[in-house]
């Protein structure tokens, strides 16, 4: 049987697309984070002045509940689905993943991230469409002040 040799350290790869990967990732993160400020502006414009603190608190709570609690679970499931070999000391437990299929891992991670970002964009567009048909509190104030000026 021939001897199997290995070298200590990382495997060398000639990846010429690393800069493109970082550029695409940066653009995706930038666009995804643009919605944060627009969401805060929608929250602040859709409520009366005396309710703004409560509205921001509720929006932050919903963001944390819908974003920070299920995200690690969903991404953990996506990452675990790329596992090739599991190792466990107990027979009834799956244990830890020893070897991942790198292509499946990469695909699941990036497609999952893109899918979640797409859902966020769809939700933001839906909020925009719905908010266009509503009268905002500041528009009500403007209508009231124009009525007040026409009476005097």
N, C-alpha and C positions, 0 to 999 in steps of 0.2 A: 504494500500500500504506500503511495507516495506521501511525503510529508506535506502538511498544509502550513504555509507561512503567512504571517500577518505582520503588518507594521503598526507601530504605536502612533496614534494621532488621527487626524481627520483625513478622509479620502480627498485627493485632489480632483477637482472637476474644472473643466474649462467651460464655464457658463458665461457667455457673452451677453445674456439678457438680464442680468441682475439690475442694471441701471433702469431698464424698461420696467421691470417688476416694481422697483421702488417708486418710479414715477407714476405708474398706474395706481399703486396702493395709496400714494400721497393724494392724488387727485380724488380717488374714491373717498378717502377719509375727509378731505376738505369739503367735498360736496355733501357728504353725509352730515357733517357738523354744521353746515350752513342752516339746516333746519332747526337747530337749537334756538337761535335768536329769533327766527320767524315764529316758532312756537311760543316763545315768551311774549313776543309782540301781539300775537293773536290773543293769548290769555289776558294780557294787560288791556287790550282794546275792547274785549268782549264783556267786561264786567264794569260795574260802577266803581267809583273811586273808593268808597268805603269797603269794598269787597276784594280789592286787589291783593292784599296780603293773604287772605284765605284762599283765593284762586291760585296764587303761586304755590302755596303749601299743598293744595290738593293736586295740582299738576306735577309737582315734584314727587309726591307720594305715588301717584299713578305711574310716573316714569320709573321710579325705583321698583315698584311691584312688577310692572310688565317688562322691564329691561334687565334689572340686575339680579332678580331671583331666577327666572327661567333660563337666562342666557348661559350660565355655566352648566346647567343640566343638559340643555340642547347641544351645546358644543361638545360636552363630554360624551354624549351619545354619538355625535358625528365622528369624533376622534376614535372612540371605541369600535365603531363599525369598520375602521381601517385596520384593526388588529389581526395579525396572522397567527400568533402564538401567545397563548395565555399561560401563566404560571401561578399555581396556587398550592398552598400547603394543605388546604381542606378540600375534601372531595365535593362538597355541596356549594362551594364558592368558586366564582370565576377567577378571582385574584387580580394579578397585575398583568398588563400587556408587556410581553418581552420583545416582540418584533412587530413593527408596523409595516404595512405596504405603503411606501412613501408616495407613490402616485395616487393611490386611493385616498390617503391622508390629505395630500395637497388638494385634490379635487374636492373632497367633502368639505374641507375647511373653507376654501375660497368660494365655492358655490353656495355653501350655507351662509356665509357672510354676505355675499351678493344678494341672496334671496331675502335675508332680513332687511338689508338696505332698501331693496325694491319694495318690500311691504311698507317700510317707513315712508318712502316717497309717495306711494299710493295713498297712504293715510293722510299725508300732508296735502296732497292734491284734493282729496275728498273734503278735508276741512276747509280748504280754500273755496271750493265750489259751494259748499253749504254756507260758509260765512258771507258769500256775495249776496245771498238772498235774504240775509238778516239785517236788521237795522242796529247798528252799534250804538252804545250809550252816548258816545261823543256826537253822533249824528242827531240823537234825540235832543241833546243840549243845544246844538246849533239850530234845530227846528224851533225849540222853545224860545230861544233868544230872538229869532227872527219874528216870531209871533209877538213877543213882548215889545220889540221895537216898532212893529206896525201898529200896535194899540196906542202907543204914546205919541 
